[in-house]
Amino acid sequence: MMKKILMLALSSLMVLGLAACGNTNGADASSSVSKKTDTAAQAPAKGNGKTLVVYYSAGGHTKNVANYIAKATNGDVLELKPANDYTDADLDYNNKDSRVYREHDDASLRDIPLVKDKADNWEGYDTVFIGYPIWWGIAAWPVDTFVKHNDFSGKTVIPFATSASSGLGDSGRQLQQMAGTGSWLEGKRFPSNASESDVQQWVQSLNR
């Protein structure tokens, strides 16, 4: 009889021990989940789906396309303005003594300070359109300053350009190399007289 009592007691202790182990593991799992949840809640946001349209426009054509894109995407707009703005004489491509011609011939002159080279709430944008006129087959260099001064990590970047006849060429890839960050798409060149419907169709084709 005593043996049976002892065996029953030992069995009870073993069951209690196993139950206690099970409870400990459950507590650890619960603690682990709690920690992961806290970490996720404290992780910094990587944008909220907003779109920014950044552009430099010499003659107003790029500005028109930028505004069409902003309307189609419900995006914000940032116009890049050189601290020392270009005059009509500066933009005379046929005059070898004009400012833009001298800057074309001497790349060291293309570091153009801007009135504003950073966007407010930059971290909140997931998609950034960058627009410019084509100068001698490349992006008008005032946009270079903006590209070099901002971190595009985690952002989709879409170049667009305007020109009378020149194509987009390597302008987007050159800006991508300057930036060194971001996920850059191919981009699009528009004629100087691009219509709003043409721009809207392109934006819709991006399947963003």
Secondary structure, 3 states (H helix, E strand, C coil): CHHHHHHHHHHHHHHHHHHHHHHHHHHHHHHHHHHHHHHHHHCCCCCCCEEEEEECCCCCHHHHHHHHHHHHHCCEEEECCECCCCCCCCCCCCCCCCHHHHHHHCHHHCCCCECCCCCCCHHHEEEEEEEEEEECCEECCHHHHHHHCCCCCCCEEEEEEEECCCCCCCHHHHHHHHHCCCEECCCEEEECCCCHHHHHHHHHHCCC
